[in-house]
Structure formats: structure tokens, C-alpha cells
Amino acid sequence: MCGLQIYFAFRSHDPGLMLMIGVAIVLEVYSLVKLESLSNEYDARVNYSQDAAHCGRCGYDLTGNTTGVCPECGWQLPKLPVKLQSPVWHVWWRDSSNIEYLERPERTFRSVTAAAIVSTIGIALTGALRLWGAMLALAAGAVFCWINVRRIGAYRKTLATKP
């Protein structure tokens, strides 16, 4: 997706469009980096859920530990049973059902909504400039984001109704 956006940004020779697509690319790269750091935390939570006698991050033996923090690496131990967020919750075409669990639903909702809004504004700008290829690339990203905004919104509603 980023490759298409870069291609159309430089092809247009329009500084405004190049700036807008640059902002979209920065948001996308930031999201990927953030997902990578979350995947490390996810791996630690998976390890801990499978073996609560050892730290999920460093493997330190936690026998007798009552502090809730690993004395070796300082990792905050999650409460058992450990709830795990699917690492591919956003891939709605693989799993069209509702989201089962999100670590930070409010933050995720804001991030995905911001990406959807930026993509939608980009569609309007590229349409006005008659850059159909760029508009198509941004439209694909916008559809992806707006579907996930709806899914996260539904998940947040289920949280609000739970006691």
C-alpha cells in the first residue's frame, strides 16, 4: 500500500498531495512499528498464559513471587487467566466475526479512526486532482480502516453493556 502511495505522490508533482500522502505513509509506518512492539508484549503474555510459573518475557522462575512483578526484568505480570488479543484482529476478511478482545480499545479506536479520516480526505483530494490511481489506492485503505472502525465500535458497545 505504501509503495503505491509513494509512486502516485511523486508522479503527481503536486507538493500538497505529496505532503498529504507523506502524512498517510508516516501514520501507516507508525502503526506497523506500534504493532511490532505490541507483538512482543503479546508473545510475553502467551508465554505467561502457558506457563505461569515463569516470566513470560525473560523466563525467570516466579515460584514464591507475590509482588506481581518479575524481579529479573521488571515485567508487570498479567492477572490469570490471561486474556489474549488476536494478533490479526484487524484482518476482517479472515475473521468476519466480532472482535473477542482488544488490549486498548479506546486507543485503537482513535488510531484507526484517524487513519480512516486521513484516507478519506486523501480520496477527496486525489479525486479533485483527477489522480485516479492514487484515489484507488487511498480508497482501498479507507475501506479497510472504516470496516475496522465499525468493528471496534461494536466491540466497545459490548464492553459498555457488560456489568
N, C-alpha and C positions, 0 to 999 in steps of 0.2 A: 504494500500500500504506500509506504513512504517513497519507494522508488518511482512510482507513477506520479506522486505529488511533486517530487523534485524535478522530474522530467518536464511536466507541464508548467511548473513555476519558471524554469529557465527558458522554456520555449516561448513563453508569453512576452518576455522582456518588459513586463509591467511591474514597477517597483512595489506598488500596493499589493498586487496579487502575490508577488514573491514574499513579501513580508507576512501576509496572511497565511500562506501555505507553510512558511517557515515556523510560524507560531503553532500551527496544527502539528507539524512534524516534531517540534520540541515537546508538545503535550503527549504525543504518542510515544516518543522515546522515554520520557519521564515515566509514563505508565508502565512500559516494559521493564525499566530498571526497578521500579517500585514492586512490580510483580515478582521479579527475581529475588528481592530481599524478603518478600513475603513467603516465597517458596522455601527459603532457608528456615524460616520460622515454622512453616508448615511441616517440613521434614523433621524438625526437632519435636513438634507436637505428635507426629505419627510415631516416632521412636519412643517417646514417653508413654503414649497410649498402649503400645505393645509391650513395654517393659517399664513399669512404674518404679522399679527398684533402682533404676539407673537414670541419670540425667539424659534427657533427650538430645541435648546439644553436645556435651562432651563425654558422656558415658560414665561419669563418676558414680560410684556406689553410694546411694542415698539411704542406706539402712540406718535407721535411727534419726534421720533428719526430720525435725518438726518445724523448721523455720519457713518452709515453703520456697526457699531459695537455694540453688546449688552453691555449696561453699567453694567449689573449684572455679566455676566460670561466671557465677552470679545470675544465672538464668532463673527467671521467675517461673516456678513450677505451676502448670495449669491444674485446675481442680479436676478430680476424677469423677465421673467418666469424662474423657476429653472429647469435646465436640470438634470435628474437623471440617473445615471449609474445603469443598472440592476445588482443586487447582484449576479446573477448566469450567467453573460455574458460568462464565460469560459466553461459552461456546454453545449457544442456544440451539443450534441445529443438531448437535449430538444428544442433548438432553433437553427436550422441549417442555419437560415438566417444570414445576415451580422450584425455586431455589430452596434448598433444605437448610443451609446455614451460611451466614456471612460473618466474618470476624468483626468488621467495622461497617455496618450497613449505611450509616449516615454519611460517612466519609466517602464510601464507594459511590453512593448515590450522587453526591456533589461532583465527584470527579467525572463520572460517566455522563452526567447531565451537561457539564461544561464542555466535554468533548463533543457531545451531540449538538450543542448550540454553535460551537465554533464551526463544525462541519456544515451545519445548516446555513450559517452566514456565508461560508465559502461557496456553497451551491448557488446562493443568490448572486454573489459577486461574479463567479465564473459564468453563470448564465447571462448576466448583463454584459459581460465582455465577449460572449459567444465562444467560450473556450469549452467546447463540448466534451472533450476527453477528460479535462480536469474536473468538469462538473460531474461526469460519470464516476470518477474515482472518489470524489468527495461524497457523492450520493450513496455509494456503497458503504463508506464509513459511517455516514449519518444513519442509514437504516440499521446497521449493526448496533450503533450506540442507542438509538431510540427504542429498539426492541429490548435492550438490556435495561434502559431506564424504566420501562414498563414492568419488567420482571422484578427489578429491585423494589419498585414502588409496591408491587403486590406482596413481596416479602416483608416490607416494612409494615404494611397493613396487618399481616398475620401476627407480627410481633406486638402491635398495638392492642390486638384483641385477646392475646394470651394473658392469663392472670399473673 
